[in-house]
Amino acid sequence: MMSRKHYEEIVKILATHKVSEALLFDLARMFENDNPNFETGRFMAKYIEIQNALQTKALNWNYKNNT
């Protein structure tokens, strides 16, 4: 059985690669079957949080390099 640490590392990788929503939900379903304590909402929220942080970082980098 995987733990929260595993899920956190997996979601970081997924967010970095901007995977599809369908893949996220398929993996979440698999994780729920693996671990009854897995929380799909928390997983999805973390994905969005990381995506937003990466996007903000990219925007800041572009701004700094274009001014």
N, C-alpha and C positions, 0 to 999 in steps of 0.2 A: 504494500500500500504506500502511495506517495503521501508526502506531508505538505504543509503550507509552504515550506522552503522550496520544494520542487515546483509547486504551482507558480510561485513568485518568479522564479527563474524562467520558467516556460513563458509566462505572460510577457516578460521583458523581451525575450527573443521574438515572440509573435508581434509585439508592438513595433519593434525595430524594423520588421519586414512588412508591416502594413498588410496583414493577411485579411482574407475575406471574413465577413460576418458569419457566413455558413460554416467555415472552418472553426471559428471560435466556438460556435454553439455545438458543433459536433464534438470538439475536444471537451467542452464543458460537460456534455452528456457522458462521455467516457469517464471523466474525472469523478462525476457524481456516482457512477457505478463502482468505481474503485474505492472511493472514500465517502461514506455517508455524511461526513462533516463538511464536505466541499460546498462552497457557496458560489453559485453561478453569478449572482449579482455583484458580489465582491470582486470576482475574477474580471467581469466585464468593466466594472468601474476602474479597476487598476489598469486595464488595457487602455481605456480612454484617457486616464490621467497621464500615463507614459506617453501616449501619442501626442497629447497636448503639450507636454514638456518638450518633446523632441521637436515639434513644430515651432514652438516659441524659440527654442535654441537656434533652429535653422533660420528663422526670421531675423533674430538678433545678429547672427553671423552675417547674413546677407546685407543687413543695414550697415553694419560696421565696415564691411568691405566695399560698399558702394558710396560711402560718404567721404 
